[in-house]
Structure formats: structure tokens, C-alpha cells
Amino acid sequence: MYHREPTAINQLVKKLIEQSPHRHKLEEASIIDAWYRIMPTIVKRRTEQIYVRQNKVFVKLNSAPLRQELQNTKHQILKMLQPYVIDYTIVDILFTV
């Protein structure tokens, strides 16, 4: 009979996520969740769509002046997003209208 050592549930879930073919979608969901946690209400209201492709976050806004303002502070936004994203590196954030 084969006996295994007890394993914590969080370790099992982490291993399951690492092996999942849907890992990218889970990472994208965590980035979207982080966006809505850290951004002010005015930015949340003006955000139409967020998606991730090739370690870049694309944010579609419905305000050109806000797009320009966020473009000027994108390095600060990247620093604010990174702690919420585990095992994933965000290279750039791009804003579109």
C-alpha cells in the first residue's frame, strides 16, 4: 500500500492551476480584478474592456482625455498592478479609445 504525505489544499489548488490549460484566462481574470480594485471610480466607469495578450494589458476607454492622462502614468499603474498578479509579469499596458 502506498502512502502519501498530507498536502495543504492551497498547494494542491496552486499545482492544479499551474497545470491547467486555462491558466492564461485565470491570470487575465486576476489582472481585470486588480484593475477594478485599484483604479478610482472615474476610471472604472470609463473602462469599456480589458484583455491580456503576450504579457501586455490592453485597456479600452471611452474618454480620450482620460486615455492621455493614464498614458502619462502607466509606469505607476504597472507598479500598482504587479503585486496583485502572482507568477505573471506584465510587460506593458496600452490604452485605446
Secondary structure, DSSP 8 states (H G I E B T S, - for coil): --------HHHHHHHHHHH-TTHHHHHHHHHHHHHHHHS-HHHHHHEEEEEEETTEEEEEES-HHHHHHHHHTHHHHHHHHGGG-SS----EEEEE-
